[in-house]
Amino acid sequence: MSQAMLATGDQAGGRYRGRKEAFAEMYDRHMPDIYRYITYRVGNPSLAEDLTADVFEKALRGIEGYRPDKAAPRTWLTAIARNTVIDHFRKAGRIEVVREDDAPEEASEEPAVEEQVAHLEEARQLRLCLADLPQLDQDIISLKFGADMNNREIARVLSISESNVGTRLYRAVRRLKDAFEGWEHGART
């Protein structure tokens, strides 16, 4: 998607057609990342589909105000997605990070019931550990692992320094690891 296309539209189809094509390209390129980020945050694929649709509806309504010189399309869309998720949780009266169960699929046979129960318990405990982190750390982890963004992109979305992202991410992951290991040792004894 070129900046010229977003700013002026193409010569043959005019401004509207240029914006429409640019938006379609933006959607095709970034929708999977936005959906993955939202699914990471809400833990419910059906809800994530609805919220992803809301994000792109908001983006389409706001495409006239989008400034490619201010933010890359992915950064702009992720900021809209983050605000959409925050609004969703605010309406629901809670803010939390949940992780979709992403166990690898087994090709030939179902895992034993005990393995499924253990995996579900681990996923539940990880969600609890994530929810204990400060909101900014939850956002950083969600953007890093849910949206697969680098520290520079996260810094732009959250309006904090790149070094702050790196430091907070390192500390948050270390806290999660310690909390999860503490739970595992307590669960096994």
C-alpha positions as CSV (number, residue, x, y, z in Angstrom):
1,M,0.0,0.0,0.0
2,S,1.6,3.2,-1.1
3,Q,1.4,6.5,0.8
4,A,0.4,8.2,-2.4
5,M,-2.6,5.8,-2.8
6,L,-3.7,6.5,0.7
7,A,-3.2,10.3,0.4
8,T,-4.6,10.9,-3.1
9,G,-6.2,7.8,-4.5
10,D,-5.2,6.5,-8.0
11,Q,-5.7,8.5,-11.1
12,A,-8.1,6.1,-12.9
13,G,-10.5,5.5,-10.0
14,G,-10.2,8.7,-8.0
15,R,-9.8,9.1,-4.3
16,Y,-12.5,6.7,-3.0
17,R,-11.3,3.8,-5.1
18,G,-7.7,4.4,-4.1
19,R,-8.7,4.4,-0.4
20,K,-10.9,1.3,-0.9
21,E,-8.1,-0.7,-2.5
22,A,-5.6,0.5,0.1
23,F,-7.9,-0.6,2.9
24,A,-8.5,-4.0,1.2
25,E,-4.7,-4.5,1.0
26,M,-4.3,-3.4,4.7
27,Y,-7.0,-5.8,5.7
28,D,-5.5,-8.8,3.8
29,R,-2.1,-8.1,5.1
30,H,-2.8,-7.4,8.8
31,M,-6.1,-9.1,9.7
32,P,-4.4,-12.4,10.8
33,D,-2.1,-10.6,13.2
34,I,-5.0,-8.5,14.6
35,Y,-7.1,-11.6,15.0
36,R,-4.3,-13.5,16.7
37,Y,-3.6,-10.5,19.1
38,I,-7.3,-10.2,20.0
39,T,-7.7,-14.0,20.5
40,Y,-4.6,-13.9,22.8
41,R,-6.3,-11.2,24.8
42,V,-9.8,-12.5,25.1
43,G,-9.2,-16.3,24.8
44,N,-12.4,-16.9,22.8
45,P,-12.1,-17.3,19.1
46,S,-15.7,-16.4,18.4
47,L,-15.5,-13.2,20.4
48,A,-12.1,-12.5,18.8
49,E,-13.8,-12.7,15.3
50,D,-16.4,-10.2,16.4
51,L,-13.9,-7.8,17.9
52,T,-11.6,-8.1,14.8
53,A,-14.6,-7.2,12.7
54,D,-15.2,-4.2,14.9
55,V,-11.5,-3.1,14.6
56,F,-11.7,-3.1,10.8
57,E,-15.0,-1.4,10.8
58,K,-13.5,1.4,12.9
59,A,-10.4,1.5,10.7
60,L,-12.6,1.8,7.6
61,R,-14.6,4.6,9.1
62,G,-11.3,6.3,10.2
63,I,-9.2,5.7,7.0
64,E,-9.6,9.3,5.9
65,G,-7.7,10.4,9.1
66,Y,-5.0,7.8,8.8
67,R,-1.6,9.3,8.4
68,P,1.1,6.8,7.1
69,D,3.8,9.3,8.0
70,K,2.7,9.0,11.7
71,A,2.3,5.2,12.0
72,A,2.7,2.1,10.0
73,P,-0.6,0.4,9.1
74,R,0.1,-2.5,11.5
75,T,0.8,-0.1,14.3
76,W,-2.3,1.9,13.6
77,L,-4.5,-1.2,13.4
78,T,-3.0,-2.7,16.5
79,A,-3.7,0.5,18.5
80,I,-7.3,0.3,17.3
81,A,-7.4,-3.3,18.3
82,R,-6.0,-2.6,21.8
83,N,-8.5,0.1,22.4
84,T,-11.3,-2.2,21.2
85,V,-10.3,-4.9,23.6
86,I,-10.0,-2.4,26.5
87,D,-13.5,-1.1,25.7
88,H,-14.8,-4.6,25.5
89,F,-13.4,-5.5,29.0
90,R,-14.5,-2.1,30.4
91,K,-18.0,-2.8,29.3
92,A,-17.8,-6.3,30.9
93,G,-16.5,-4.7,34.1
94,R,-13.1,-6.4,34.1
95,I,-9.7,-6.3,32.4
96,E,-7.8,-9.5,32.1
97,V,-5.5,-11.3,29.8
98,V,-6.3,-14.8,28.8
99,R,-4.5,-17.2,26.5
100,E,-6.2,-19.4,24.0
101,D,-5.5,-23.0,24.6
102,D,-2.9,-23.6,21.9
103,A,-1.7,-27.1,22.5
104,P,-0.3,-28.8,19.4
105,E,-2.8,-30.9,17.5
106,E,-2.0,-34.6,17.5
107,A,-2.4,-36.2,14.1
108,S,-3.3,-39.7,14.9
109,E,-4.8,-40.0,18.4
110,E,-6.3,-38.0,21.2
111,P,-4.2,-37.3,24.2
112,A,-5.1,-39.2,27.3
113,V,-7.8,-37.6,29.5
114,E,-5.2,-37.0,32.2
115,E,-3.0,-35.1,29.8
116,Q,-6.0,-33.0,28.7
117,V,-6.9,-32.2,32.3
118,A,-3.3,-31.3,33.2
119,H,-3.0,-29.1,30.1
120,L,-6.2,-27.3,31.0
121,E,-5.0,-26.7,34.5
122,E,-1.7,-25.4,33.3
123,A,-3.5,-23.0,30.9
124,R,-5.8,-21.8,33.7
125,Q,-2.9,-21.2,36.0
126,L,-1.0,-19.3,33.3
127,R,-4.0,-17.1,32.8
128,L,-4.1,-16.4,36.6
129,C,-0.4,-15.6,36.6
130,L,-0.9,-13.2,33.7
131,A,-3.8,-11.5,35.3
132,D,-1.7,-10.7,38.4
133,L,0.7,-8.6,36.3
134,P,0.2,-4.8,36.0
135,Q,-2.0,-3.8,33.0
136,L,0.9,-2.3,31.0
137,D,2.9,-5.6,31.4
138,Q,-0.2,-7.6,30.2
139,D,-0.4,-5.3,27.2
140,I,3.3,-5.7,26.4
141,I,3.1,-9.5,26.6
142,S,-0.1,-9.6,24.5
143,L,1.4,-7.5,21.8
144,K,4.7,-9.4,21.8
145,F,3.3,-12.9,21.8
146,G,-0.2,-12.4,20.6
147,A,0.4,-9.9,17.8
148,D,4.0,-11.0,17.2
149,M,5.2,-7.4,17.3
150,N,8.8,-6.3,17.9
151,N,9.7,-3.9,20.8
152,R,9.8,-0.9,18.5
153,E,6.2,-1.5,17.3
154,I,5.0,-2.2,20.8
155,A,6.6,1.1,22.0
156,R,4.7,3.0,19.3
157,V,1.4,1.4,20.1
158,L,1.8,2.0,23.9
159,S,3.6,5.4,23.6
160,I,6.5,4.3,25.8
161,S,10.2,4.0,25.0
162,E,11.6,0.9,23.3
163,S,14.0,0.3,26.2
164,N,11.1,0.5,28.6
165,V,9.3,-2.2,26.6
166,G,12.4,-4.4,26.7
167,T,12.9,-4.0,30.4
168,R,9.3,-4.5,31.3
169,L,8.9,-7.5,29.0
170,Y,12.0,-9.2,30.5
171,R,10.8,-8.6,34.1
172,A,7.3,-9.7,33.3
173,V,8.3,-12.9,31.7
174,R,10.7,-13.6,34.6
175,R,7.8,-13.0,37.1
176,L,5.5,-15.3,35.0
177,K,8.2,-18.0,34.9
178,D,8.8,-17.8,38.7
179,A,5.1,-17.8,39.5
180,F,4.4,-20.7,37.2
181,E,7.3,-22.7,38.4
182,G,6.2,-22.0,42.0
183,W,2.7,-23.3,41.1
184,E,4.1,-26.4,39.4
185,H,6.2,-27.3,42.4
186,G,3.3,-26.7,44.8
187,A,1.0,-28.8,42.6
188,R,3.4,-31.7,42.5
189,T,4.0,-32.0,46.2
